[in-house]
Amino acid sequence: MNFNDIDTINPGVSEYLSSNKIVDMTEIQRQTYKHIMSGRDVCACSGTGTGKTLAYLIPIINRLKADTSNIQAMILVPTKELAIQVNNTLKDIFSCMNSTFSSTALIGDVNISRQIDSIKAKPAIVVGTPNRIIQLINNKKLKVHEVKTLVLDEADRLLDKTFIDDVTSIRKSLMKFTQILLFSASIDRKTRTNTLTFKPIFIDVNNNTGNKCQIPSTIKHISIISDRRERIETLRKIIKAVKPEKAIIFVNSKYDLDESLQKLEYHHYNVASIAGNKDNTAKKAALDNFKSGKVQLLIATDIAARGLQIDNIDTVINVNLPEENKEYIHRAGRCGRNGNTGTCISIITDNEIDKIKSYQKAFHINIVSKRLYQGKLVAK
């Protein structure tokens, strides 16, 4: 099925899709479209890079009413980077439409006065982080009484203890029958049993029983055993052996991030880093250089990397295994996007072999154990 088969699609949306050479609907887009258009609550699971953003944006835009100047849809995201990316996509779509619809991003660490001014411009859709959204609602600067649809993008993250109080408060400020859409690359029990939705349609494009999402088959998985103290040196040897064109390196702490960065810079690798507490200007520069290809390797923590949409990543390397199993999905899904192949390599200790086995069982993947020998990755 492709977008041209949809009679109700806005001509401007069709123009945007055509200009971006998007014809066929991805599975998540195909399975969710009619339910969102009908007004049903949806809880949808699909891997990273499978088109979740357009899966909810296109039907929402198709349902916008021109006879109101109030906010009609709200999209909550866990990071300001994701808010900006979603808002940029909306701007691109609206620029193709013969209408006055607009959107705005409402995020923390930004001058709130400017955001209040952007609200006065009467956007049809707002995209933002929960803390800033609830702040504006409580200060009576953001009127949400006509919001027809609320989206939680990366719902598993938004429903954890960091965001749940603000998300719950936002839901209570909306109409009782506001449509709720949950989208995520992984759906755990907490997400499935949420109290925000009303009789939702559960959609898992990889597992029709609605259990955990699977990882795209285009990604190869490898584990390499290393002494804990030798992880960073093992990382250097892996990069030398694999020669990735564009790779993200995941660490769990700022200490490991700094050590990895220093080691790789010492050996003259083209590398940059991002962390949750990194200066915004420096972080943006690192991301821009990585996206453009000026930087080959990007070191990141899970918090800093969530919400980033970067294409053509061929390799993911885990210096540390993620603290939560479901984060393995998000990490691995950074490569092998849009049908391309990718490789996810995890550096582990002997004590973490059982955790690797748990990934294999939970995500139905084969993680091949390899070793470094004469500068190459070989079978054990």
Short mmCIF file of the C-alpha atoms (twelve columns), coordinates in Angstrom:
data_MODEL
# 
_entry.id   MODEL 
# 
loop_
_atom_site.group_PDB 
_atom_site.id 
_atom_site.type_symbol 
_atom_site.label_atom_id 
_atom_site.label_alt_id 
_atom_site.label_comp_id 
_atom_site.label_asym_id 
_atom_site.label_seq_id 
_atom_site.Cartn_x 
_atom_site.Cartn_y 
_atom_site.Cartn_z 
_atom_site.pdbx_PDB_model_num 
ATOM 1   C CA . MET A 1   0.000   0.000   0.000  1 
ATOM 2   C CA . ASN A 2   1.244   3.505   -0.786 1 
ATOM 3   C CA . PHE A 3   0.162   7.018   0.139  1 
ATOM 4   C CA . ASN A 4   -1.324  7.598   -3.324 1 
ATOM 5   C CA . ASP A 5   -4.010  5.015   -2.479 1 
ATOM 6   C CA . ILE A 6   -5.392  7.227   0.304  1 
ATOM 7   C CA . ASP A 7   -8.336  9.336   -0.901 1 
ATOM 8   C CA . THR A 8   -8.421  11.539  2.192  1 
ATOM 9   C CA . ILE A 9   -4.789  12.658  2.121  1 
ATOM 10  C CA . ASN A 10  -4.195  16.410  1.966  1 
ATOM 11  C CA . PRO A 11  -2.745  17.525  -1.417 1 
ATOM 12  C CA . GLY A 12  -0.042  19.462  0.412  1 
ATOM 13  C CA . VAL A 13  0.952   16.322  2.326  1 
ATOM 14  C CA . SER A 14  1.118   14.464  -0.995 1 
ATOM 15  C CA . GLU A 15  3.404   17.184  -2.358 1 
ATOM 16  C CA . TYR A 16  5.678   16.872  0.685  1 
ATOM 17  C CA . LEU A 17  5.848   13.088  0.306  1 
ATOM 18  C CA . SER A 18  6.552   13.359  -3.414 1 
ATOM 19  C CA . SER A 19  9.319   15.938  -2.907 1 
ATOM 20  C CA . ASN A 20  10.954  13.576  -0.397 1 
ATOM 21  C CA . LYS A 21  10.477  10.561  -2.706 1 
ATOM 22  C CA . ILE A 22  8.231   8.808   -0.188 1 
ATOM 23  C CA . VAL A 23  5.703   6.578   -1.948 1 
ATOM 24  C CA . ASP A 24  5.148   3.329   -0.062 1 
ATOM 25  C CA . MET A 25  3.772   3.363   3.454  1 
ATOM 26  C CA . THR A 26  5.860   1.590   6.062  1 
ATOM 27  C CA . GLU A 27  4.149   -1.141  8.049  1 
ATOM 28  C CA . ILE A 28  3.603   1.060   11.110 1 
ATOM 29  C CA . GLN A 29  2.103   3.787   8.916  1 
ATOM 30  C CA . ARG A 30  -0.196  1.334   7.154  1 
ATOM 31  C CA . GLN A 31  -1.462  -0.324  10.323 1 
ATOM 32  C CA . THR A 32  -2.086  2.841   12.343 1 
ATOM 33  C CA . TYR A 33  -3.495  5.213   9.715  1 
ATOM 34  C CA . LYS A 34  -7.167  4.199   9.692  1 
ATOM 35  C CA . HIS A 35  -7.329  3.916   13.489 1 
ATOM 36  C CA . ILE A 36  -5.889  7.398   14.029 1 
ATOM 37  C CA . MET A 37  -8.170  8.841   11.370 1 
ATOM 38  C CA . SER A 38  -11.184 7.256   13.093 1 
ATOM 39  C CA . GLY A 39  -10.259 8.855   16.420 1 
ATOM 40  C CA . ARG A 40  -9.296  5.690   18.283 1 
ATOM 41  C CA . ASP A 41  -6.611  5.647   20.962 1 
ATOM 42  C CA . VAL A 42  -3.544  3.760   19.730 1 
ATOM 43  C CA . CYS A 43  -0.551  2.143   21.443 1 
ATOM 44  C CA . ALA A 44  1.965   1.409   18.678 1 
ATOM 45  C CA . CYS A 45  5.333   -0.321  18.738 1 
ATOM 46  C CA . SER A 46  7.813   -0.190  15.873 1 
ATOM 47  C CA . GLY A 47  11.588  -0.170  15.681 1 
ATOM 48  C CA . THR A 48  13.782  2.890   15.322 1 
ATOM 49  C CA . GLY A 49  13.831  4.251   11.775 1 
ATOM 50  C CA . THR A 50  10.517  2.703   10.630 1 
ATOM 51  C CA . GLY A 51  8.607   5.933   10.047 1 
ATOM 52  C CA . LYS A 52  6.778   6.421   13.355 1 
ATOM 53  C CA . THR A 53  6.859   10.224  13.134 1 
ATOM 54  C CA . LEU A 54  5.001   10.368  9.817  1 
ATOM 55  C CA . ALA A 55  2.730   7.555   11.045 1 
ATOM 56  C CA . TYR A 56  1.094   9.958   13.466 1 
ATOM 57  C CA . LEU A 57  1.785   13.317  11.768 1 
ATOM 58  C CA . ILE A 58  0.059   12.575  8.456  1 
ATOM 59  C CA . PRO A 59  -3.338  11.511  9.858  1 
ATOM 60  C CA . ILE A 60  -3.234  14.316  12.429 1 
ATOM 61  C CA . ILE A 61  -2.624  16.897  9.693  1 
ATOM 62  C CA . ASN A 62  -5.349  15.356  7.531  1 
ATOM 63  C CA . ARG A 63  -7.806  15.897  10.412 1 
ATOM 64  C CA . LEU A 64  -6.942  19.546  11.124 1 
ATOM 65  C CA . LYS A 65  -9.885  21.954  10.950 1 
ATOM 66  C CA . ALA A 66  -9.470  25.334  9.291  1 
ATOM 67  C CA . ASP A 67  -12.349 26.950  11.205 1 
ATOM 68  C CA . THR A 68  -10.514 27.261  14.537 1 
ATOM 69  C CA . SER A 69  -7.405  29.127  15.656 1 
ATOM 70  C CA . ASN A 70  -6.922  27.018  18.783 1 
ATOM 71  C CA . ILE A 71  -4.362  24.267  19.288 1 
ATOM 72  C CA . GLN A 72  -5.730  21.026  17.834 1 
ATOM 73  C CA . ALA A 73  -2.906  18.573  18.531 1 
ATOM 74  C CA . MET A 74  -0.082  18.277  21.041 1 
ATOM 75  C CA . ILE A 75  3.006   16.086  20.695 1 
ATOM 76  C CA . LEU A 76  5.058   15.287  23.799 1 
ATOM 77  C CA . VAL A 77  8.662   14.136  23.443 1 
ATOM 78  C CA . PRO A 78  11.391  13.407  26.020 1 
ATOM 79  C CA . THR A 79  14.138  15.597  24.554 1 
ATOM 80  C CA . LYS A 80  14.410  19.050  23.034 1 
ATOM 81  C CA . GLU A 81  16.353  17.597  20.084 1 
ATOM 82  C CA . LEU A 82  13.417  15.376  19.145 1 
ATOM 83  C CA . ALA A 83  10.984  18.278  19.628 1 
ATOM 84  C CA . ILE A 84  12.963  20.405  17.180 1 
ATOM 85  C CA . GLN A 85  13.167  17.568  14.640 1 
ATOM 86  C CA . VAL A 86  9.437   16.830  14.756 1 
ATOM 87  C CA . ASN A 87  8.627   20.540  14.522 1 
ATOM 88  C CA . ASN A 88  10.949  20.925  11.525 1 
ATOM 89  C CA . THR A 89  9.110   18.082  9.781  1 
ATOM 90  C CA . LEU A 90  5.801   19.834  10.485 1 
ATOM 91  C CA . LYS A 91  7.153   23.087  9.078  1 
ATOM 92  C CA . ASP A 92  8.278   21.309  5.923  1 
ATOM 93  C CA . ILE A 93  4.830   19.737  5.461  1 
ATOM 94  C CA . PHE A 94  2.944   22.968  6.182  1 
ATOM 95  C CA . SER A 95  5.125   24.829  3.664  1 
ATOM 96  C CA . CYS A 96  3.717   22.506  0.980  1 
ATOM 97  C CA . MET A 97  0.102   23.161  2.010  1 
ATOM 98  C CA . ASN A 98  -2.140  25.962  0.824  1 
ATOM 99  C CA . SER A 99  -3.193  26.869  4.360  1 
ATOM 100 C CA . THR A 100 -2.349  29.002  7.359  1 
ATOM 101 C CA . PHE A 101 -1.583  26.058  9.636  1 
ATOM 102 C CA . SER A 102 1.599   26.333  11.689 1 
ATOM 103 C CA . SER A 103 3.402   24.620  14.554 1 
ATOM 104 C CA . THR A 104 5.814   25.539  17.312 1 
ATOM 105 C CA . ALA A 105 8.304   23.791  19.591 1 
ATOM 106 C CA . LEU A 106 8.001   24.417  23.346 1 
ATOM 107 C CA . ILE A 107 11.128  23.205  25.139 1 
ATOM 108 C CA . GLY A 108 13.163  23.912  28.245 1 
ATOM 109 C CA . ASP A 109 16.448  25.863  28.328 1 
ATOM 110 C CA . VAL A 110 14.982  28.342  25.837 1 
ATOM 111 C CA . ASN A 111 13.693  31.875  26.431 1 
ATOM 112 C CA . ILE A 112 10.095  31.332  27.546 1 
ATOM 113 C CA . SER A 113 9.013   34.811  26.408 1 
ATOM 114 C CA . ARG A 114 9.772   33.908  22.801 1 
ATOM 115 C CA . GLN A 115 7.776   30.725  23.175 1 
ATOM 116 C CA . ILE A 116 4.824   32.653  24.569 1 
ATOM 117 C CA . ASP A 117 5.046   34.901  21.498 1 
ATOM 118 C CA . SER A 118 5.018   31.812  19.256 1 
ATOM 119 C CA . ILE A 119 1.836   30.608  20.998 1 
ATOM 120 C CA . LYS A 120 0.195   33.964  20.206 1 
ATOM 121 C CA . ALA A 121 0.709   33.120  16.525 1 
ATOM 122 C CA . LYS A 122 -2.033  30.471  16.976 1 
ATOM 123 C CA . PRO A 123 -0.265  27.232  15.990 1 
ATOM 124 C CA . ALA A 124 -2.460  24.275  15.111 1 
ATOM 125 C CA . ILE A 125 0.075   21.829  16.574 1 
ATOM 126 C CA . VAL A 126 2.541   22.219  19.437 1 
ATOM 127 C CA . VAL A 127 5.512   19.922  20.047 1 
ATOM 128 C CA . GLY A 128 7.293   20.006  23.362 1 
ATOM 129 C CA . THR A 129 8.853   18.522  26.441 1 
ATOM 130 C CA . PRO A 130 6.466   17.809  29.336 1 
ATOM 131 C CA . ASN A 131 8.102   20.174  31.836 1 
ATOM 132 C CA . ARG A 132 7.805   23.223  29.589 1 
ATOM 133 C CA . ILE A 133 4.311   22.308  28.367 1 
ATOM 134 C CA . ILE A 134 2.892   21.969  31.888 1 
ATOM 135 C CA . GLN A 135 4.671   25.149  32.960 1 
ATOM 136 C CA . LEU A 136 2.933   27.091  30.188 1 
ATOM 137 C CA . ILE A 137 -0.428  25.471  30.953 1 
ATOM 138 C CA . ASN A 138 -0.160  26.256  34.677 1 
ATOM 139 C CA . ASN A 139 0.813   29.846  33.890 1 
ATOM 140 C CA . LYS A 140 -2.273  30.090  31.654 1 
ATOM 141 C CA . LYS A 141 -0.141  30.875  28.615 1 
ATOM 142 C CA . LEU A 142 -1.085  27.708  26.740 1 
ATOM 143 C CA . LYS A 143 -4.805  27.034  26.187 1 
ATOM 144 C CA . VAL A 144 -5.443  23.382  25.467 1 
ATOM 145 C CA . HIS A 145 -9.227  23.117  25.758 1 
ATOM 146 C CA . GLU A 146 -9.643  22.191  22.072 1 
ATOM 147 C CA . VAL A 147 -6.766  19.712  21.748 1 
ATOM 148 C CA . LYS A 148 -8.244  16.734  19.906 1 
ATOM 149 C CA . THR A 149 -5.130  14.538  19.862 1 
ATOM 150 C CA . LEU A 150 -2.249  14.019  22.296 1 
ATOM 151 C CA . VAL A 151 0.805   12.071  21.089 1 
ATOM 152 C CA . LEU A 152 3.466   10.551  23.339 1 
ATOM 153 C CA . ASP A 153 6.484   9.966   21.095 1 
ATOM 154 C CA . GLU A 154 8.904   7.559   22.807 1 
ATOM 155 C CA . ALA A 155 6.066   6.684   25.148 1 
ATOM 156 C CA . ASP A 156 8.097   4.204   27.198 1 
ATOM 157 C CA . ARG A 157 10.392  7.031   28.260 1 
ATOM 158 C CA . LEU A 158 7.601   9.551   28.859 1 
ATOM 159 C CA . LEU A 159 5.826   7.125   31.169 1 
ATOM 160 C CA . ASP A 160 8.833   6.533   33.403 1 
ATOM 161 C CA . LYS A 161 9.395   8.296   36.725 1 
ATOM 162 C CA . THR A 162 11.228  11.247  35.147 1 
ATOM 163 C CA . PHE A 163 8.212   12.476  33.178 1 
ATOM 164 C CA . ILE A 164 5.090   10.674  34.406 1 
ATOM 165 C CA . ASP A 165 3.893   13.359  36.838 1 
ATOM 166 C CA . ASP A 166 4.041   16.117  34.215 1 
ATOM 167 C CA . VAL A 167 2.513   13.870  31.540 1 
ATOM 168 C CA . THR A 168 -0.362  12.936  33.874 1 
ATOM 169 C CA . SER A 169 -0.976  16.590  34.705 1 
ATOM 170 C CA . ILE A 170 -1.047  17.483  31.016 1 
ATOM 171 C CA . ARG A 171 -3.551  14.701  30.308 1 
ATOM 172 C CA . LYS A 172 -5.820  15.969  33.088 1 
ATOM 173 C CA . SER A 173 -5.824  19.447  31.564 1 
ATOM 174 C CA . LEU A 174 -7.242  18.124  28.276 1 
ATOM 175 C CA . MET A 175 -10.758 17.082  27.337 1 
ATOM 176 C CA . LYS A 176 -11.949 13.746  28.665 1 
ATOM 177 C CA . PHE A 177 -12.240 12.254  25.191 1 
ATOM 178 C CA . THR A 178 -9.019  13.622  23.712 1 
ATOM 179 C CA . GLN A 179 -7.464  10.988  21.459 1 
ATOM 180 C CA . ILE A 180 -4.240  9.533   22.932 1 
ATOM 181 C CA . LEU A 181 -1.536  8.062   20.687 1 
ATOM 182 C CA . LEU A 182 1.444   6.231   22.179 1 
ATOM 183 C CA . PHE A 183 4.393   5.490   19.866 1 
ATOM 184 C CA . SER A 184 7.586   3.756   20.911 1 
ATOM 185 C CA . ALA A 185 10.329  1.419   19.740 1 
ATOM 186 C CA . SER A 186 9.638   -0.766  22.779 1 
ATOM 187 C CA . ILE A 187 6.501   -1.372  24.806 1 
ATOM 188 C CA . ASP A 188 6.813   -2.787  28.288 1 
ATOM 189 C CA . ARG A 189 4.078   -3.756  30.730 1 
ATOM 190 C CA . LYS A 190 3.992   -0.251  32.213 1 
ATOM 191 C CA . THR A 191 3.260   1.239   28.788 1 
ATOM 192 C CA . ARG A 192 0.648   -1.376  27.907 1 
ATOM 193 C CA . THR A 193 -1.230  -0.886  31.176 1 
ATOM 194 C CA . ASN A 194 -1.118  2.927   31.159 1 
ATOM 195 C CA . THR A 195 -4.119  4.852   32.466 1 
ATOM 196 C CA . LEU A 196 -3.969  7.601   29.836 1 
ATOM 197 C CA . THR A 197 -5.617  5.727   26.976 1 
ATOM 198 C CA . PHE A 198 -9.200  4.463   26.620 1 
ATOM 199 C CA . LYS A 199 -9.586  0.991   25.091 1 
ATOM 200 C CA . PRO A 200 -6.573  1.508   22.807 1 
ATOM 201 C CA . ILE A 201 -5.751  -0.429  19.674 1 
ATOM 202 C CA . PHE A 202 -2.436  -2.246  20.286 1 
ATOM 203 C CA . ILE A 203 -0.212  -2.467  17.231 1 
ATOM 204 C CA . ASP A 204 3.167   -4.173  17.098 1 
ATOM 205 C CA . VAL A 205 4.428   -4.380  13.527 1 
ATOM 206 C CA . ASN A 206 6.857   -7.168  14.363 1 
ATOM 207 C CA . ASN A 207 4.733   -9.171  16.765 1 
ATOM 208 C CA . ASN A 208 0.980   -9.257  16.310 1 
ATOM 209 C CA . THR A 209 0.453   -10.565 19.823 1 
ATOM 210 C CA . GLY A 210 1.390   -7.138  21.097 1 
ATOM 211 C CA . ASN A 211 4.379   -8.180  23.159 1 
ATOM 212 C CA . LYS A 212 7.877   -6.739  22.948 1 
ATOM 213 C CA . CYS A 213 9.125   -5.219  19.713 1 
ATOM 214 C CA . GLN A 214 11.763  -6.967  17.720 1 
ATOM 215 C CA . ILE A 215 14.909  -5.566  16.130 1 
ATOM 216 C CA . PRO A 216 15.141  -5.289  12.311 1 
ATOM 217 C CA . SER A 217 16.687  -8.356  10.680 1 
ATOM 218 C CA . THR A 218 19.057  -6.115  8.689  1 
ATOM 219 C CA . ILE A 219 21.206  -5.658  11.806 1 
ATOM 220 C CA . LYS A 220 23.993  -8.105  12.721 1 
ATOM 221 C CA . HIS A 221 24.817  -8.506  16.411 1 
ATOM 222 C CA . ILE A 222 28.281  -9.282  17.791 1 
ATOM 223 C CA . SER A 223 29.720  -9.571  21.292 1 
ATOM 224 C CA . ILE A 224 33.383  -9.404  22.247 1 
ATOM 225 C CA . ILE A 225 34.651  -10.383 25.697 1 
ATOM 226 C CA . SER A 226 37.122  -7.985  27.272 1 
ATOM 227 C CA . ASP A 227 38.590  -7.357  30.687 1 
ATOM 228 C CA . ARG A 228 36.721  -4.451  32.256 1 
ATOM 229 C CA . ARG A 229 39.889  -2.375  32.499 1 
ATOM 230 C CA . GLU A 230 40.645  -2.976  28.819 1 
ATOM 231 C CA . ARG A 231 37.263  -1.903  27.398 1 
ATOM 232 C CA . ILE A 232 38.503  1.344   25.878 1 
ATOM 233 C CA . GLU A 233 41.543  -0.293  24.287 1 
ATOM 234 C CA . THR A 234 39.236  -3.008  22.950 1 
ATOM 235 C CA . LEU A 235 37.017  -0.255  21.547 1 
ATOM 236 C CA . ARG A 236 39.992  1.232   19.689 1 
ATOM 237 C CA . LYS A 237 40.915  -2.163  18.232 1 
ATOM 238 C CA . ILE A 238 37.315  -2.814  17.122 1 
ATOM 239 C CA . ILE A 239 37.179  0.505   15.276 1 
ATOM 240 C CA . LYS A 240 40.468  -0.266  13.579 1 
ATOM 241 C CA . ALA A 241 39.229  -3.712  12.557 1 
ATOM 242 C CA . VAL A 242 35.724  -2.748  11.417 1 
ATOM 243 C CA . LYS A 243 36.544  0.651   9.832  1 
ATOM 244 C CA . PRO A 244 32.991  2.035   10.138 1 
ATOM 245 C CA . GLU A 245 31.958  4.888   7.898  1 
ATOM 246 C CA . LYS A 246 29.683  6.378   10.556 1 
ATOM 247 C CA . ALA A 247 29.358  4.891   14.059 1 
ATOM 248 C CA . ILE A 248 27.739  5.730   17.390 1 
ATOM 249 C CA . ILE A 249 29.589  4.549   20.485 1 
ATOM 250 C CA . PHE A 250 27.420  4.127   23.584 1 
ATOM 251 C CA . VAL A 251 28.680  4.496   27.148 1 
ATOM 252 C CA . ASN A 252 26.826  4.573   30.465 1 
ATOM 253 C CA . SER A 253 28.719  7.317   32.295 1 
ATOM 254 C CA . LYS A 254 30.440  10.622  31.670 1 
ATOM 255 C CA . TYR A 255 33.664  9.072   32.979 1 
ATOM 256 C CA . ASP A 256 33.609  6.398   30.254 1 
ATOM 257 C CA . LEU A 257 32.626  9.024   27.703 1 
ATOM 258 C CA . ASP A 258 35.581  11.250  28.560 1 
ATOM 259 C CA . GLU A 259 38.009  8.323   28.678 1 
ATOM 260 C CA . SER A 260 36.816  7.000   25.305 1 
ATOM 261 C CA . LEU A 261 37.047  10.441  23.737 1 
ATOM 262 C CA . GLN A 262 40.582  11.051  25.027 1 
ATOM 263 C CA . LYS A 263 41.790  7.616   23.928 1 
ATOM 264 C CA . LEU A 264 40.404  7.921   20.416 1 
ATOM 265 C CA . GLU A 265 41.588  11.505  19.976 1 
ATOM 266 C CA . TYR A 266 45.076  10.426  21.095 1 
ATOM 267 C CA . HIS A 267 45.070  7.881   18.270 1 
ATOM 268 C CA . HIS A 268 43.888  10.564  15.808 1 
ATOM 269 C CA . TYR A 269 40.380  9.258   15.202 1 
ATOM 270 C CA . ASN A 270 37.788  11.685  13.856 1 
ATOM 271 C CA . VAL A 271 35.546  11.674  16.933 1 
ATOM 272 C CA . ALA A 272 33.114  13.885  18.867 1 
ATOM 273 C CA . SER A 273 30.924  13.336  21.912 1 
ATOM 274 C CA . ILE A 274 27.572  14.337  23.329 1 
ATOM 275 C CA . ALA A 275 26.286  13.934  26.870 1 
ATOM 276 C CA . GLY A 276 23.105  14.996  28.617 1 
ATOM 277 C CA . ASN A 277 24.861  17.822  30.453 1 
ATOM 278 C CA . LYS A 278 27.023  18.976  27.536 1 
ATOM 279 C CA . ASP A 279 26.908  22.647  26.529 1 
ATOM 280 C CA . ASN A 280 24.084  23.090  23.987 1 
ATOM 281 C CA . THR A 281 26.243  24.921  21.453 1 
ATOM 282 C CA . ALA A 282 28.998  22.304  21.613 1 
ATOM 283 C CA . LYS A 283 26.435  19.505  21.426 1 
ATOM 284 C CA . LYS A 284 24.784  20.991  18.334 1 
ATOM 285 C CA . ALA A 285 28.160  21.435  16.643 1 
ATOM 286 C CA . ALA A 286 29.088  17.806  17.364 1 
ATOM 287 C CA . LEU A 287 25.783  16.539  15.959 1 
ATOM 288 C CA . ASP A 288 25.954  18.752  12.860 1 
ATOM 289 C CA . ASN A 289 29.489  17.551  12.114 1 
ATOM 290 C CA . PHE A 290 28.456  13.925  12.615 1 
ATOM 291 C CA . LYS A 291 25.400  14.252  10.375 1 
ATOM 292 C CA . SER A 292 27.395  15.960  7.616  1 
ATOM 293 C CA . GLY A 293 30.143  13.342  7.720  1 
ATOM 294 C CA . LYS A 294 32.860  15.629  9.043  1 
ATOM 295 C CA . VAL A 295 32.985  13.407  12.137 1 
ATOM 296 C CA . GLN A 296 33.191  9.611   11.785 1 
ATOM 297 C CA . LEU A 297 32.558  8.552   15.398 1 
ATOM 298 C CA . LEU A 298 30.064  9.946   17.908 1 
ATOM 299 C CA . ILE A 299 30.237  8.947   21.586 1 
ATOM 300 C CA . ALA A 300 26.959  9.264   23.479 1 
ATOM 301 C CA . THR A 301 24.956  8.265   26.525 1 
ATOM 302 C CA . ASP A 302 21.427  6.897   26.192 1 
ATOM 303 C CA . ILE A 303 19.892  10.123  27.510 1 
ATOM 304 C CA . ALA A 304 21.799  12.299  25.057 1 
ATOM 305 C CA . ALA A 305 21.056  10.056  22.071 1 
ATOM 306 C CA . ARG A 306 17.313  9.533   22.577 1 
ATOM 307 C CA . GLY A 307 15.325  11.370  19.937 1 
ATOM 308 C CA . LEU A 308 18.178  11.805  17.479 1 
ATOM 309 C CA . GLN A 309 17.284  11.044  13.861 1 
ATOM 310 C CA . ILE A 310 20.531  10.381  11.986 1 
ATOM 311 C CA . ASP A 311 20.659  8.369   8.773  1 
ATOM 312 C CA . ASN A 312 23.417  6.211   7.281  1 
ATOM 313 C CA . ILE A 313 24.849  4.932   10.573 1 
ATOM 314 C CA . ASP A 314 26.410  1.579   9.755  1 
ATOM 315 C CA . THR A 315 27.790  0.598   13.183 1 
ATOM 316 C CA . VAL A 316 26.795  0.831   16.834 1 
ATOM 317 C CA . ILE A 317 29.347  -0.077  19.518 1 
ATOM 318 C CA . ASN A 318 28.365  -0.621  23.147 1 
ATOM 319 C CA . VAL A 319 31.304  0.080   25.422 1 
ATOM 320 C CA . ASN A 320 28.928  -0.764  28.281 1 
ATOM 321 C CA . LEU A 321 25.731  -2.771  27.990 1 
ATOM 322 C CA . PRO A 322 22.672  -0.595  28.631 1 
ATOM 323 C CA . GLU A 323 21.359  -0.437  32.172 1 
ATOM 324 C CA . GLU A 324 17.853  -1.362  30.962 1 
ATOM 325 C CA . ASN A 325 17.373  -4.216  28.499 1 
ATOM 326 C CA . LYS A 326 14.951  -2.289  26.290 1 
ATOM 327 C CA . GLU A 327 17.639  0.322   25.638 1 
ATOM 328 C CA . TYR A 328 19.430  -2.303  23.538 1 
ATOM 329 C CA . ILE A 329 16.602  -1.921  21.008 1 
ATOM 330 C CA . HIS A 330 17.041  1.836   20.837 1 
ATOM 331 C CA . ARG A 331 20.825  1.577   20.526 1 
ATOM 332 C CA . ALA A 332 20.904  -1.166  17.893 1 
ATOM 333 C CA . GLY A 333 18.150  0.563   15.935 1 
ATOM 334 C CA . ARG A 334 20.422  3.533   15.267 1 
ATOM 335 C CA . CYS A 335 22.014  1.502   12.472 1 
ATOM 336 C CA . GLY A 336 20.353  -0.543  9.752  1 
ATOM 337 C CA . ARG A 337 17.665  2.075   9.189  1 
ATOM 338 C CA . ASN A 338 15.384  2.236   6.147  1 
ATOM 339 C CA . GLY A 339 16.297  -1.291  5.043  1 
ATOM 340 C CA . ASN A 340 20.062  -0.720  5.141  1 
ATOM 341 C CA . THR A 341 22.387  -3.178  6.852  1 
ATOM 342 C CA . GLY A 342 24.079  -2.420  10.151 1 
ATOM 343 C CA . THR A 343 26.216  -3.981  12.863 1 
ATOM 344 C CA . CYS A 344 25.803  -3.702  16.622 1 
ATOM 345 C CA . ILE A 345 28.926  -4.701  18.582 1 
ATOM 346 C CA . SER A 346 28.878  -5.081  22.373 1 
ATOM 347 C CA . ILE A 347 32.002  -5.190  24.521 1 
ATOM 348 C CA . ILE A 348 31.244  -7.423  27.499 1 
ATOM 349 C CA . THR A 349 32.915  -9.135  30.457 1 
ATOM 350 C CA . ASP A 350 32.580  -12.813 31.338 1 
ATOM 351 C CA . ASN A 351 29.965  -11.844 33.929 1 
ATOM 352 C CA . GLU A 352 27.728  -10.323 31.257 1 
ATOM 353 C CA . ILE A 353 27.326  -13.408 29.059 1 
ATOM 354 C CA . ASP A 354 23.986  -14.177 30.737 1 
ATOM 355 C CA . LYS A 355 22.753  -10.680 29.878 1 
ATOM 356 C CA . ILE A 356 23.636  -11.277 26.220 1 
ATOM 357 C CA . LYS A 357 21.630  -14.495 26.374 1 
ATOM 358 C CA . SER A 358 18.683  -12.576 27.814 1 
ATOM 359 C CA . TYR A 359 18.792  -10.165 24.837 1 
ATOM 360 C CA . GLN A 360 18.762  -13.098 22.443 1 
ATOM 361 C CA . LYS A 361 15.711  -14.571 24.110 1 
ATOM 362 C CA . ALA A 362 13.810  -11.322 24.605 1 
ATOM 363 C CA . PHE A 363 14.441  -9.834  21.157 1 
ATOM 364 C CA . HIS A 364 14.723  -13.051 19.099 1 
ATOM 365 C CA . ILE A 365 18.170  -12.206 17.767 1 
ATOM 366 C CA . ASN A 366 21.449  -14.090 17.371 1 
ATOM 367 C CA . ILE A 367 24.418  -12.352 18.996 1 
ATOM 368 C CA . VAL A 368 27.576  -13.943 17.619 1 
ATOM 369 C CA . SER A 369 30.563  -14.164 19.953 1 
ATOM 370 C CA . LYS A 370 33.785  -13.060 18.251 1 
ATOM 371 C CA . ARG A 371 37.335  -12.150 19.194 1 
ATOM 372 C CA . LEU A 372 40.057  -9.869  17.912 1 
ATOM 373 C CA . TYR A 373 42.895  -11.648 16.136 1 
ATOM 374 C CA . GLN A 374 45.648  -9.947  14.136 1 
ATOM 375 C CA . GLY A 375 43.574  -6.816  13.686 1 
ATOM 376 C CA . LYS A 376 40.389  -8.579  12.576 1 
ATOM 377 C CA . LEU A 377 37.146  -9.788  14.139 1 
ATOM 378 C CA . VAL A 378 37.072  -13.578 13.863 1 
ATOM 379 C CA . ALA A 379 34.850  -16.367 15.162 1 
ATOM 380 C CA . LYS A 380 35.700  -17.647 18.650 1 
# 
